Amino acid sequence: SSLNGTFLTNLGTTWTNKIATTTWNVGGMEGAKIQSPNTVKDVYDYEVGANKSSTTYDAKIGLLYASEYGYAVDPSYWTTELEFYNSTQGNNWMNIKEYYWTISRGLDTSSVVFFVTDYAYMMHTNVSHPSIRVRPTFNLVSSVKTSGGSGTQSDPYRIEL
């Protein structure tokens, strides 16, 4: 894959060695899971929680889960179905006002994937859609230490080299 090939190689070995190989849950869920009455917790359960599939993919680089996008707002929004997350626009730090893919795919098919829209809500479509971007994500190995920063947008964590 491009993310775990070219993208990872271009980071260089210093940074690549700081990224953990992660087991990504990629079993899929029905499109209706982002609709009422399902909450972000329901989506989480189908991705990585109690109702997850046993289908996994081990890699250093992945994409965010639909539920991670859902949890990136104040908890008062967590009962809003992801299909109507446009009400969170301006309140979700993961909303970059552009379309981008999640790692969450449709049930029983690898060609339908969930994505975030420019208006902050979630939809699903065929992976051949040409104008949807990727936002790579990864986990750091446990030995990585920070050298400063508070973890906010204006003062991000800094990683020790």
N, C-alpha and C positions, 0 to 999 in steps of 0.2 A: 504494500500500500504506500501511497505517497507520504502520508503522515509518519509512518514508522520506517520509511526509507529515506527519501530525499530530505524531508523536513528535519528529521532527527539527525541525519548525517551533517546537515548544515549548522546545527547547533554546536558541533565540536565535542570532543571527548570530555573536556572538563565539565560541561553542562550535562551532557548525556549521562555521565556517571552519577549525577545527582538525582536522576529521574528513576523512579522505581518501576519495575514491571508490575502491572496491575492486571487483575482478572476483572474484565469488564463484563457485566451481565448484558447479554444482547438477545434475550429470548423473545422479546416482543410483547405487545399488548393490543387489544382491540382499540380502534379509533374512538369508540364511544367512551373510553376511560378518561378522556379530557373534557367530557361533557357532563352536565348535571345528571345525577346528584353526586358525581365523583369529585372528591377534594384532592388536593396535592398529596395528602397521605395515602389515598387510594392509588394514585399514580405511582408513588414511591413503592408501595407494596408490590405492584406488578413489575417494577423495574428491578429492585434490589432487596425488597422486603419479604414478607411472609408468603406472597403469591408469585414470587419470581420463578422464571423458567430455569432449567439447568444448563441452558445454552450460554457458553461464555467464550471470551476471546482474550488471550493474554498478550499484552502489548504495553509499551511505555507511553505511547501517545493515544489518546482517545478523544471523544467529544463529551460535552456535558449531558447528563440525563435530563429529561423533561422535568422531573421533580426538582432537580437542583435549581433550574430556572424558577420554578414555582415557589421554592423556599427563599428566593433572593429578595423578598419583600417583607414588610412588616407582617407579623403573624396574624393581624386582623384580616388579611387578604387570603389566608390559607384555606378558607372555606369557599372561595370563589373558584369555579371550574376554570381550568387553563384555557379553554375555548373562549372565555370572556375576560381574559386578563388585560384587555385594553384599559380596564378601569385602574390598573396598576401603573399605567404609563406615567413616567416621571418619578415613580417610587421604586422601581426595580433596577438595581445597579447593574444587572446583566442585560438590560434593554439598551441596545446601541442604535436603535432606529434603523436596523437593517435586517434582512432575512438571513437566518443561519440555521444550520442543521443541528439536531441533537443526536445522540447515539441510540435513542429509543426508536425502535422500528415497529411496524405493524405485525400483528400476530399471524403466523403461518406464511409470511412472505418477507423476503429481504428487500423487496423493491419499493415498499412504502415506508416512509420515515417521517417522524414528527419534526417540525421546525418552528422557530420563533419568527413572528412577522415584524415588520417595521412599526406596527402599531401595538406591540407588546403582547398580543395574544398568540396562542399556539394552534397550529393546524397540522395536517399530514398530507403528503402527496408522494408521487412517484419520484424515485431518486434521480431520474433523468431531467428533472427541472433545472434549467440552465442558470438561473439567476440567484440561487441560494448558496451562501458562503459557508465555510467551515471556521470554527473557532476552536483550535486545538486546546486540549486540557491534559493535565498529567498530575501525578502524585510524586512527591519527593521522597527519597530514601530517608529512613529515620535518623541517620547520622548527620544530616544537613542541619547546620546551625544558622540562625539569623545574626546579622551584625548591626541591626538597627531597624528603625521604622516601627510604626504602630499598627500597620495593616489597613490603614484607610486609603482612600483614593489619593488624597493629597500627601500622604506620608506612608508609602507602601513599604512592606518588609524588604529588607536587603539581605541577600544570601552571602554567607562567607564563601570566599573562594578558597 
